[in-house]
């Protein structure tokens, strides 16, 4: 197991496309995922929670994503990750992002504040006591807010197989152009029964962790919620799978075709 555990859950967890009027989420939404390695070994868990908050006198959503290793893997590679984002309720653009991780002794503690008016990211590397300022693209997203921005702007009617979505994101100290390809519709078996899903292929950097740039596959529910149901990752060594196993606080009915 390596530091892709929460990257996969939080960064790729739920990536859709553009333009629905009614929001797909709200305060009180909570997801829990169970991760397994190479199809049989339990690897860890992750949760992501949406709360109401006020940030600099602005009403925002405060989202907290956490991930940790469990079982036998925890004894030789312990992971405890925490990600937070404060983003505007209406525009869905971030004002603050926090990344505090410990992955087998590899630690990072970074806080980023965004000035969306002048397109700047102010990075405070707490671990190394280093502050930096970076130029960003207009309406830049962070790793967490990207999920909600895309969920809330998915236009199912205009999805075309093979079509791609591009989102400008800032992560740690770098502007990142994220790309996602739509693969079609699929009926999948889940913990809750059979569910109609939309299938996507997030592009990642091939190398030490992933076999190739198309190593990830993502399924989200084909309904108003756009619930992340499953992620399958082909790693350089073995594979990692994350499945939704509990949820609460959905804004819309969760559609199950056949219950188990």
GIKA-V947764 format. One record per pair of residues at least 24 apart in sequence whose ideal C-beta (glycine too) atoms are under 8 Angstrom apart, sorted by the first residue. I is the first residue (numbers start at 1). J is the second residue. If there is no record, write none. Layout:
I;J  I;J
This chain:
1;37  1;43  1;44  1;69  1;73  1;77  1;79  1;240  2;77  2;103  2;104  2;209  2;235  3;79  3;81  3;101  3;103  3;104  3;106  4;209  4;210  4;233  4;235  4;240  5;35  5;43  5;44  5;46  5;67  5;69  5;79  5;81  5;103  5;240  6;46  6;65  6;66  6;67  6;79  6;81  6;83  6;101  8;216  8;231  8;233  8;240  8;242  9;33  9;35  9;46  9;48  9;65  9;67  9;231  9;242  10;46  10;48  10;65  10;67  10;83  10;143  10;144  10;147  11;143  11;146  12;202  12;204  12;216  12;218  12;231  13;48  13;147  13;218  13;228  13;231  13;242  14;147  14;150  14;151  14;218  14;220  14;226  14;227  14;228  15;146  15;147  15;150  15;165  15;178  15;180  15;200  15;202  15;218  15;220  16;150  16;151  16;153  16;154  16;165  16;198  16;200  16;220  16;226  17;150  17;153  17;154  17;155  17;158  17;159  17;163  17;165  17;180  17;182  18;153  18;154  18;155  18;158  18;165  19;153  19;154  19;155  19;158  20;152  20;153  20;154  20;155  20;156  20;224  22;224  23;152  23;251  24;151  24;152  24;154  24;224  24;225  24;226  24;251  24;252  25;50  25;148  25;151  25;152  25;225  25;250  25;251  26;50  26;249  26;251  27;51  27;52  27;61  27;249  28;248  28;249  29;247  29;248  29;249  29;250  29;251  30;247  30;248  30;249  31;227  31;228  31;244  31;246  31;247  32;244  32;245  32;246  32;247  33;228  33;242  33;243  33;244  33;245  34;242  34;243  34;245  35;240  35;241  35;242  35;243  36;240  36;241  36;243  37;73  37;238  37;239  37;240  38;238  38;239  39;239  39;241  41;71  41;72  41;73  42;70  42;71  42;73  43;69  43;70  43;71  43;73  43;240  44;68  44;69  44;70  44;73  44;74  44;79  45;70  46;242  48;144  50;249  53;86  55;86  55;95  55;96  56;95  58;88  58;95  59;89  60;86  60;87  60;88  60;89  60;95  61;85  61;86  61;87  61;89  61;148  62;86  63;87  63;144  63;145  63;148  65;144  77;103  77;104  78;102  78;104  79;103  79;104  83;143  83;144  84;144  85;142  85;143  85;144  85;145  87;142  87;144  87;145  87;148  91;116  91;139  92;145  92;148  92;149  92;152  93;139  93;140  93;141  93;145  93;149  94;140  94;141  94;142  94;144  94;145  97;142  97;143  97;144  97;145  99;143  99;172  108;172  110;172  112;142  112;170  114;140  114;142  114;170  116;140  121;170  123;172  123;173  125;173  132;173  134;170  134;173  134;175  136;168  136;170  136;175  137;168  137;175  139;168  140;168  140;169  140;170  140;175  141;167  141;168  141;169  141;170  142;169  142;170  142;171  143;169  143;171  146;178  147;228  150;180  151;220  151;226  154;226  156;198  156;222  159;198  178;202  178;203  179;203  183;217  185;222  186;219  187;257  188;219  188;229  188;230  189;260  190;229  190;230  190;243  190;244  191;243  191;244  191;245  191;260  192;254  192;256  192;259  192;260  193;256  193;257  193;258  193;259  193;260  194;256  194;257  194;258  195;221  195;222  195;229  195;255  195;256  195;257  196;221  196;222  196;223  196;255  196;257  197;221  197;222  197;229  197;230  198;222  198;226  207;236  208;236  209;235  209;236  210;234  210;235  210;236  211;235  211;236  221;254  221;255  222;255  223;252  223;253  223;254  223;255  224;251  224;252  225;250  225;251  225;252  225;254  227;254
